[in-house]
Amino acid sequence: MPQIVKEVTIAASPELVWWAWTSSDRVAAWFAPEANVEARVGGAFELFFDPANREQMSTKGCIYTELKPKERLAFTWKGPDPFAELMNRQAELTRVVVTLQEENGGTRLLLEHAGWGDGDEWAKALEWHQMAWDQVLGSLKSALESGEGQLCCQPE
């Protein structure tokens, strides 16, 4: 099964990186312009890339599936609107796992995105997410290291 694996080292403590993924205000500073996250298993992991339209370009309905403070978190994931027919059926959502490890005073972050299907459309969705996760993790790194994170995947 295909899987996306990304790794980045961030000059910030695992605690700060953890809070960046588990606080609505902090998620909104680097990932999406509006976020509704409830850091508990079964709690919301909802990002709104167009806050004026919460039904589209969002992860509405996604949830945290695992939380091990300052070490590991996981959540279900919905793709952007071009891949909604393929990726956004509630019973078949893809899954993202983020693992944090203290390393030389910073944090090594490993992101694994699994649950991809087969076929040309899935391959396009996977390719798009490869690019998007690079942007997202770059924004997280920038936000935590310099306070200048850029929101990912903003609508044009």
DACOR-V648286 format. One record per residue. N is the residue number from 0. RES is the residue in three letters. D_LAST is the distance of its C-alpha to the last C-alpha in Angstrom with 2 decimals. Layout:
N | RES | D_LAST
N | RES | D_LAST
//
This chain:
0 | MET | 32.45
1 | PRO | 29.35
2 | GLN | 27.91
3 | ILE | 25.33
4 | VAL | 27.11
5 | LYS | 25.55
6 | GLU | 27.54
7 | VAL | 26.90
8 | THR | 29.38
9 | ILE | 28.43
10 | ALA | 30.76
11 | ALA | 31.02
12 | SER | 33.45
13 | PRO | 32.92
14 | GLU | 33.24
15 | LEU | 30.24
16 | VAL | 28.13
17 | TRP | 29.42
18 | TRP | 28.43
19 | ALA | 24.89
20 | TRP | 24.64
21 | THR | 26.80
22 | SER | 25.96
23 | SER | 23.15
24 | ASP | 22.72
25 | ARG | 22.76
26 | VAL | 20.33
27 | ALA | 17.85
28 | ALA | 18.46
29 | TRP | 17.18
30 | PHE | 15.67
31 | ALA | 13.62
32 | PRO | 13.41
33 | GLU | 16.23
34 | ALA | 18.97
35 | ASN | 22.25
36 | VAL | 24.57
37 | GLU | 28.32
38 | ALA | 30.03
39 | ARG | 32.73
40 | VAL | 33.28
41 | GLY | 31.93
42 | GLY | 29.76
43 | ALA | 26.10
44 | PHE | 23.39
45 | GLU | 20.43
46 | LEU | 16.93
47 | PHE | 14.38
48 | PHE | 10.75
49 | ASP | 10.16
50 | PRO | 13.56
51 | ALA | 13.78
52 | ASN | 14.12
53 | ARG | 16.27
54 | GLU | 17.20
55 | GLN | 14.02
56 | MET | 11.95
57 | SER | 14.95
58 | THR | 18.25
59 | LYS | 20.24
60 | GLY | 23.85
61 | CYS | 23.82
62 | ILE | 26.77
63 | TYR | 28.51
64 | THR | 31.25
65 | GLU | 32.96
66 | LEU | 33.34
67 | LYS | 35.80
68 | PRO | 35.22
69 | LYS | 34.24
70 | GLU | 34.71
71 | ARG | 32.67
72 | LEU | 30.16
73 | ALA | 28.77
74 | PHE | 26.44
75 | THR | 25.30
76 | TRP | 21.78
77 | LYS | 19.49
78 | GLY | 16.94
79 | PRO | 13.38
80 | ASP | 13.46
81 | PRO | 14.09
82 | PHE | 17.15
83 | ALA | 18.16
84 | GLU | 21.22
85 | LEU | 22.41
86 | MET | 21.81
87 | ASN | 21.76
88 | ARG | 25.38
89 | GLN | 26.84
90 | ALA | 30.01
91 | GLU | 28.37
92 | LEU | 25.56
93 | THR | 25.16
94 | ARG | 26.44
95 | VAL | 25.50
96 | VAL | 28.31
97 | VAL | 28.00
98 | THR | 31.28
99 | LEU | 32.10
100 | GLN | 35.11
101 | GLU | 36.54
102 | GLU | 37.05
103 | ASN | 38.58
104 | GLY | 37.50
105 | GLY | 33.88
106 | THR | 32.23
107 | ARG | 31.68
108 | LEU | 28.94
109 | LEU | 29.03
110 | LEU | 26.31
111 | GLU | 27.36
112 | HIS | 25.24
113 | ALA | 27.60
114 | GLY | 28.20
115 | TRP | 26.58
116 | GLY | 28.10
117 | ASP | 29.29
118 | GLY | 28.14
119 | ASP | 25.48
120 | GLU | 22.70
121 | TRP | 23.56
122 | ALA | 23.61
123 | LYS | 20.02
124 | ALA | 18.97
125 | LEU | 21.14
126 | GLU | 19.76
127 | TRP | 16.11
128 | HIS | 17.52
129 | GLN | 19.58
130 | MET | 16.60
131 | ALA | 14.81
132 | TRP | 18.15
133 | ASP | 18.68
134 | GLN | 15.54
135 | VAL | 16.62
136 | LEU | 20.19
137 | GLY | 19.42
138 | SER | 17.67
139 | LEU | 20.70
140 | LYS | 23.11
141 | SER | 21.61
142 | ALA | 21.55
143 | LEU | 25.14
144 | GLU | 26.57
145 | SER | 25.20
146 | GLY | 23.46
147 | GLU | 20.17
148 | GLY | 18.02
149 | GLN | 14.28
150 | LEU | 12.28
151 | CYS | 11.47
152 | CYS | 8.75
153 | GLN | 6.30
154 | PRO | 3.80
155 | GLU | 0.00
//
